[in-house]
């Protein structure tokens, strides 16, 4: 049975096959807490909320636009996401340390989560995918443990 996007979503998702790093930043003022909610948009901009309640917005180049800090707490990292019509699905495989990318239910690519020089652990990385499936964001605690790290990959 062939997959087709729900009515109204056809054509919104691209035909991406590989993802390369678009940027990797450590937004100033973030706390290094586990990121619990992440969204990446069709231009590569990112919003994220960490366990300490810090909310931040990065522009499409990874520049910090907004940082709001509070003492609120939230849920554990988000390990799965999908594009608007469900064509692309991604999940953080915390056992193997890769983000698996599926298109129409078939794995087409992986992104290795760097726990040597980037993130502290596979389990502290939230994932998000843009509505059209082109951008994938990995957001979590930087290896220093004192700031958050954002990596955005762009599909081609």
C-alpha positions in Angstrom: 0.0 0.0 0.0 1.5 3.3 -1.0 1.7 6.2 1.5 0.1 9.5 0.6 0.1 12.7 2.6 -3.2 13.7 4.3 -5.3 16.1 2.2 -3.9 19.6 2.2 -0.3 18.6 3.0 0.8 17.1 -0.3 3.8 19.0 -1.8 4.8 20.6 1.5 7.5 18.1 2.2 10.6 18.0 0.0 12.6 15.0 -1.4 15.6 15.1 1.0 17.9 12.1 1.1 20.9 13.3 3.1 21.5 15.8 5.9 24.7 17.8 6.5 25.4 20.1 9.5 24.1 23.6 8.8 25.4 25.1 12.1 26.4 24.1 15.6 26.2 26.7 18.4 26.2 27.1 22.1 23.7 29.9 22.8 25.0 32.3 25.4 23.0 32.4 28.6 21.5 28.9 28.4 22.0 26.7 31.4 23.0 23.3 30.0 19.9 21.6 31.3 18.2 18.8 29.4 16.2 20.3 26.5 12.6 19.1 26.7 10.9 20.8 23.7 12.4 21.6 20.4 11.0 22.9 17.1 12.9 23.6 13.9 11.3 25.6 11.1 11.5 25.5 7.3 14.2 28.1 7.3 16.4 26.3 9.9 15.5 28.6 12.8 15.0 26.8 16.2 13.0 27.3 19.4 13.9 25.2 22.4 12.8 24.9 26.1 15.1 23.3 28.6 14.4 21.6 32.0 15.3 24.8 33.9 12.6 26.7 32.0 14.9 28.6 29.7 13.2 29.3 26.3 15.3 30.4 23.4 15.0 31.2 19.7 17.8 31.0 17.2 17.6 32.5 13.7 18.4 30.5 10.6 22.1 31.1 11.1 22.2 30.0 14.7 22.2 33.5 16.2 20.4 33.9 19.5 17.4 36.1 19.0 15.4 35.6 22.2 16.4 34.1 25.6 13.8 34.0 28.4 14.9 32.4 31.7 12.7 31.2 34.5 12.7 28.6 37.3 10.0 26.4 35.7 10.7 22.7 35.0 9.5 20.4 32.3 9.5 16.9 30.9 12.4 14.7 29.7 14.0 15.1 26.2 11.8 14.6 23.1 13.0 11.6 21.3 10.8 11.5 18.1 9.3 13.9 15.6 7.7 14.0 12.2 7.2 16.4 9.2 3.8 17.9 8.7 2.3 15.1 6.6 4.3 12.3 8.3 6.5 11.5 5.3 9.6 12.0 7.3 9.9 10.6 10.8 13.0 10.8 13.0 13.9 9.4 16.4 16.8 9.5 18.8 17.9 5.9 19.2 19.5 6.3 22.6 21.0 2.8 22.5 23.0 3.2 19.3 23.6 6.9 19.6 22.1 7.9 16.2 19.1 9.8 15.0 17.3 7.6 12.6 15.6 9.2 9.6 12.7 7.4 7.9 10.9 8.4 4.8 7.5 6.7 4.2 8.5 4.1 6.9 11.8 3.2 5.4 15.1 4.2 7.1 17.0 6.4 4.6 19.7 8.0 6.7 21.2 8.4 10.2 22.9 11.3 12.0 25.4 10.3 14.6 25.1 12.1 18.0 28.6 13.2 19.0 29.1 12.6 22.7 32.8 13.1 22.7 33.0 16.8 21.7 29.4 18.0 21.5 26.8 16.5 23.8 27.1 14.9 27.3 25.0 11.8 26.5 22.6 10.4 23.9 19.8 10.6 26.4 19.9 14.4 26.8 19.4 15.2 23.1 15.9 16.3 21.9 15.1 16.1 18.2 12.9 18.1 15.9 12.2 18.2 12.2 10.9 21.1 10.1 7.4 20.9 8.7 8.8 20.2 5.2 11.4 17.7 6.5 14.4 19.6 5.3 15.8 20.7 8.6 16.6 18.5 11.6 17.6 19.9 15.0 19.5 18.2 17.8 19.3 20.2 21.0 20.7 19.2 24.4 23.3 19.6 27.1 26.7 20.6 25.8 29.7 18.4 26.7 30.8 21.1 29.2 27.6 20.7 31.2 27.2 24.4 31.6 25.4 25.5 28.4 23.0 24.1 25.8 24.1 23.0 22.3 22.1 23.3 19.1 23.0 21.4 15.9 20.8 21.9 12.8 21.2 19.7 9.8 19.9 20.7 6.3 18.6 18.1 3.9 19.5 18.0 0.2 
